């Protein structure tokens, strides 16, 4: 707190407090010029201090100023012959002021300073103004000692709570950073859940699988660190596109990616399917540029294969108490994965169910019925060619700048 601010905040209560002290002095049995002199000092001191603080300006002299108040309070208590009632009032006024201005930590430091003021008073005041008996001094000193002891305990507890609060704040900051990292890969519904880890929901999703053909062969021939950098860049591009189109990155599997649309922020099954197919077109376009950069640097050619299917999946946290993964399960997921495996280089292969939903927006070529492992009957498949002409109100495919 700057001196100017301290002057503004403390001047009115300081003036009022010293007026109360003057009122107490008027009730002393011993009167005379010495008491009158103290009254004049108590009237002038707040005004002089206020002007001094305003001149000092920006320096922080809170402890010094409050220390002077504490010593003056101690002198007044001894001047009042350690009268309990008078002392209680003066200590209360001082304590409230200190706690408001500087908190409990400053109060713990300045209460002993007040005791020093009392001790100085017994030595500095004329003998007629301080009782000869040490009884009142001992009693009041005991009170101050007790207040100091309790103050120390309160300060320690407050300090402990502050440290715990800082620790919790640090943990919260780390969790926020972690949340920012995992948000693109985990459904916001799961992140904002209140701990229901065992609950499952059945939702209609569009599931997308992306695989990088040629990556395994590249791992056997190229530098591992170079390949790791390429893989991270590939994942970064896939994640950017999926997030832009409202998809949830569910998992990375080697060089493959699983994304689903329709979990968080679903816009309806049709728009979710449309977003999923448009995302694959965008992924393919961006990957072609990325692959060209790799080949230009002497790398082997790489290709994307993608499969999409739409239907009802079981969403939830699967695993054990030690490890759970939020994912989608069901035949829809299996078929999307199988379609990716059947796709040709650079092809986006979708099921008939997805095709029916996106037919107004997407041009496709019928690939016919294919035998799919794990399914008893052949599956109708379609290869995505691009956006149809009926997309005036939909965004065009964006390429990397």
N, C-alpha and C positions, 0 to 999 in steps of 0.2 A: 504494500500500500504506500503510495507516494505521500510526501509530507503535506502537500496541498489537499489531497483527498482526506488524509487523517484529520487535518484541521477542520474541514467541512463536516465530517462525520461526528467527530468527538466534541466539538466546541459546545453545542447546546447541553448535552448531558454532563459535561465537565463543569460548566457554570452552575447547573442545577445541583450537582453533587456537592460542590464547595459551598453553595448557599445553605445546604442542609448541615454541612459541617459548622458553618458560622452559627446556625440556629442552635446546634448542640453546645457550642462554646458559651453561648449566652446563658445557658442553664447551669454553668459551673459555679460552685460555691466560691471559688477563688476568682476574683476579678481584678482588673487593674490595667496598667499600660501594657503589660506583657501580653495579656489576652487580647487587648484591643489591637496591638501590633499584628498578632496572628490573624485577626479578622481582616485587617487591611491587606495583608499578604494573600489571604484566600480570595479576596475580591479581585485583586490585580493580577494574580498569577495566571488564571485562565485566559485573560485578555492578552497579556504579554506573550504567552505561549502560542496563542492562535496567530498573532502577527508574525512571530518567529517562524512558525511552520509554513505559513504562506510565502515567506521570503525564501525559505530553503528550497521549496518547489518539489522536485522529483525524487529526492533522496528518501529512502525508507528508514525512518527513525522510530518506528512503532515501539520496539522494545525499550528504547531509551526513554521515550516520553512516558510510557506506562510504568517504567521502573521509578521515575521521579514521583508519579502519582502514588505508587505503592509506599515509597519512603515517607512522603508527606502524610499518608494515611496512618502509618505506624507512629509518626511523631504526634499526630492528633490523638491517637488512642492513648499514648502515654501521658499526653497533656491532660486528658480526661481522667487521669488517675486509674486507668485500666478498668473503668466502669464497664460492666458486661453489656448493658443495653446500648450504651453509646458505641462501644467497640463492635458489637454485632451489626449495628446499622452501617458503620463506616466500612467494615469488611465486606458486607453484602453489596454495598454500592460499588466498591472497588472490584469485587469478584464479577458482578454482572457486566461491568464495563470491559474488563479484561477478556472475559469469555466471548462477548459479542465482537470485540475488535480482533482478538488474536486467537481465540479458541482455547481449549483445555490445556494444550501444551504450553502456551504462554502463561496461563493461570498457575500451572504447577511451578513455573520458574519464578513468578513474581510474588507469590504468597510468602516464601521465605524472605524476599526483599522487604516485605511489609514488616516481618518480624525484626529485621535489622533496623528498620525505622523506629520500632518500639524501643529496642535496646539503645539506640542513639538518643531517644527521648529521655530515657532514665539518666543519661549522662549529661545531656545538654540543657534540659529544662532546669530552671531554678528549683531549689529544693522544696519551696513552698507549693509547687504545682504538681509534684509527683509524690504519691503516697510513700511513706517510709516502709510500709509492710511489703514484703516480697510475695505475699499470698496471691494478690490480684495478678501480679506479673506472671507468676508460675501458672496460675489458672489459664490466663489468656495465652501464654506460650504453649500450654498443653493443647488448647483448642486449635491454635495455628498448626502445631505439629500433627494433630489428627487430620486436619484439613489437607495438609501436605501429603500425608500418607494415603488418604483416600484419593487425592488428586493423582498421585503417582499410579495407583492401581487403575483408576479410570483412564489415565493416559496410556498405560500399557495395553489395556483392553481395546481402547480406541485405535491404537497403533496396530494391534493384531488384526482388528476388523478391517482397517484400511489396507493392510498387506494382503489379507484374504480377498478383499474386493479387487485389488490390483491384479492378483493372481487369476481371479475369475474373469476379469476383463481381458487378461492376456489369453486365457483359454478361449473366450468368446471371439476374440480377434482371429485366433488361429482357426477356429471353426468356421468363421465367415470366409476366411481365405480358402479353406478346404471346400466349403460349399461352392465358392466361385469356380474352383477347379472341377468339381464333379457335376455341376449343374448341366453342362452340355451332354453328359452321359447318363444322367439319372432323372427319372421323372420328377418334376416339381411336386406332384402329389405325394410321392414317397418322401421327399425331403421335408415337406411340411407336415407329415403325419405325426401323430402324437404317440408313437411307439407301438402301434399295432402291427408287429412284425409278422404275425401269423395269418393275417387276413388275406383273402384272395378275392379278386373281382373278375368277372367275365366281360370282356369288351371286344367290340368289333374293331380290329386293327388292320392296317396295311403294313405288312412286314417286308423289309428289304434286306437282301444279302448282297454284299459286294466282295468280290475276290480278285486278287492281283495275280494274273497268270504270268509265269516266268520268273517270279520272285525267288522260288526255291533254287532254280538253276543259277540265278544271280548270286545267291548266298555262297554257292560253291566256287565261284570264280572271282568275285570282287572282294575288295577290302571290307572287312566287317564293319568298321567304323563309318565308312562311306555309305554302306548299305543301311546302317542304322539311321543315319541322317536322312537318307532318301525315304525310308519307311515313315519316319516321324513327319516329314513334310507331306507325304501322301495321306497319313491319318489326319493331319491338320486341315488339309483341303477337304477331305470327306466330312470332317466334323463341322467345318464352316458352312458347307452347303446344307447338311442335314439340319443344322440349327436355324439357318435362314428360312428354311421351308417348314419349320415347326416340328421336326422329327426329334425323337429321343434316341441318342446313341446308347444302345444297350450294352454292347461288348465288342472288344477287339479279339479276334481269334487268329493268331499268327499274323498273316497279311490280309485277313478277312475282317469285314465289319458287318454288324447286325444293327439295323435301325428299324424302329417302328413308328408309325404315324397314327394318331387317334387316341393316345393315352392322355397326355396333358394338353389342354387348350384345343380339344377336338372341335372341328367345325362341321362335323357330320361325316358320315362314311364316304360320301361322294367326294367332298372336298379334301378329305384326308387321303383318299386314293389318288386323286389328282395331284396333290402336293407330293406324294411319294414318287409318282412317275416323273413329274417335273424335276424333282430332286435328282433322280438318276440321270436324266438328260443333262442337267447342269454338272453333275459329277463327271460324266463322260466327257463333256466339253472341256472342263478344266483339267481333267487328267490328260487329255491329248496334248495340251500345252505343256503340262508338267513332264510327260513322257518325252516330248520333243526336246526339252531342256536336258534331260538325262542322256538321251542318245547323242545330243550335240556335244556332251562332255565325254563321250566315249563309252557310255553305258549300253547294256544290251536292251533290246526293245521289250517293253512290258505292256500288258493288255488288261483291260477290265472285263469281268463277266459279272452280270447282275441278274438277280431273280426276284420277282415280286408276286405276292399272293395276298388276298384280302379275305378275312373271315374272323370268326370268334376265337379268341385266345383266352387262356387263363393267366391273369396277371397277379403277381405277388412276390413274396420273398421266399425263396427256396433254398434249402440247405439245413444246417444244424445250428445249435446255439453258438458255436464258435465262429461260424462263417455263414452268412446268408447273402444271396444275390437277388436283386430285384430284376425279374425278367419275365418273358412271356413264354408259355408252353402250349403245345397242342399240335394238331396235324397241320394247321395253317403255317406254323413256323417251319415244320418239317418240309412242307411242299415248297415254300419259298427258298429254302436251302437247296432242295433238289433241283429246282428250276435254275438256280445260279450255276449248279454243277453241269447242267445240260446246255447252258448258253454258250454260244460261240464267242470268239475273241471280239471284244467291243460291243457285244450284244446285250440288250435288255430284254429278258424273257419274262413275260407275265402270264398269269393264269386267265382262264375265261371269266372268272368272277371279277377280277380286277379290270379286265377288258370291258365288261358290261358297264362298269361304273365310270370309266374314263373315255368311253367311246366318243362323246361329243367334243372332246378336247384333244385327243391324241390319235395320230395316224399309226396304224399297226399293220403288220403282215401276218397272215395266218400261217403258223408253222405246223399246223395239224396236231393230231393226237400222238402223244409220246408215252411210252412205257416209263413209269417212274418207280424207282426202288421204294418199297414200303407201301405202295398203293396197288390195290388189286385190279383196278381198271385204268386204261390209258387216260392221260390228262390232256385236255385241249390247251394249246399254248399259242401265244402271239408274240411277235418280235416288234418292239417299239421302234418306229421310224422317226417320229418327231411330233411337234405340236401341229394340230390341224388348223385350218383357216378360221375356225370358230373360237378364237381366243382374243377377241378385241379387248375384253375387260380383264385379261389375265396377263401377268408379266411375261416378257419374252425371256428366253434362255440367256443368261449373262455369262460372259467369258472373263477369264482373268485379264486384268489390265497389264 
